């Protein structure tokens, strides 16, 4: 029994079944035993490896995109450079190495890292100790000062709590977590209903047992981003795994020691994520006032940004083993059967801000 499981069971006994969103928030953020609050989940010793940990090329190409966005904004004297959920700080370290090639960008930028975990903040501070910019740590995006914005969110939105609704004979009921007769955590259907106006079109005739997901926490942040971009200008890159069109399905998953796990088996000790609904994210950002560039796969984004050229440059003069390692990293990041197609990249901007390698703004 973990500290988090004890807390969850005690809360269910006292208050009744909890929503999937409440369960995710407790498992990931509990200060005494939450997944992100108490450990380093990244890399080979953790539970998963993110793109910045695969190769420096990922962060470098994201950095080049940010530098291009800064140039498109007319190189303002001050700008907020923001990363959501910076992991170990690896992406930002690689991004700043490229940004340093444009001294005006580094001089203008105020670096803000949105991170709530004291453990991860310590790691980020160590990773960026010799970087050209030192971070200010913030708890939420609303704490970012006013002004133009360049932002990056890599594998941030997938960890935000979602709600699930299941089709029952009584209608679409919220999926909840309670305690079964054996004393174990178990899924069930609660009394809360999804408002008819919130039901995605075409799902009214779904069979019993169909599950749909909503992401109010993610959408709220996207709308805040949209409002900020509309008011002050800027650009934000959102990189995550997910789907481009709203559709039914249960995408909630747990990763425990690099292996997919029952989402109720190890609360607090396993990573919990859900696929991001990019259509809903873009809709929320547009509601806030942002312009969006049609999303592309991570593979397309990296290849259009110069991944192969950077790999060739990085491998020049290296040993055969080092060159093979670089080729493997390119494959891992961009191949359709690895991270290339599952991960999508969405660009949000203010008015009249071109953002290569993305196409026309919608």
Buried (B, 14 or more C-beta within 10 A) or exposed (E): EBBBBBBBBEBBEEEEBBBBBBBBBBBBBBEEBBBBBBBBBBBEEBBBBBBBBBBBBBBBBBBBBBBBBBEBBEEBEEBBBBBBBBBBBBBBBBBBBBBBEBEEBBEBBBBBBBBBBEBBBEBBBEBBEEBBBEBBBBEEBEEBEEBBBBBBBBBBBBBBBBBBBBBBEEEBBBBBBBBEEEEEBBBBBBEEBBEEEEBBEEBEEBEEEBBBBBBBBBBBBBBBBBBBBBBBBBBBBBBBBBBBEBBBEBBBBBBBEEEEBEBBEBBBBBBBBBBBBBBBBBBBBBEBBBBBBEBBBBBBBBBBBBBEEBBEEBBEEEEEEEBEEBEEBBBBBBEEEBBBBBBBBBBBBBEEBBBBBBEEBE
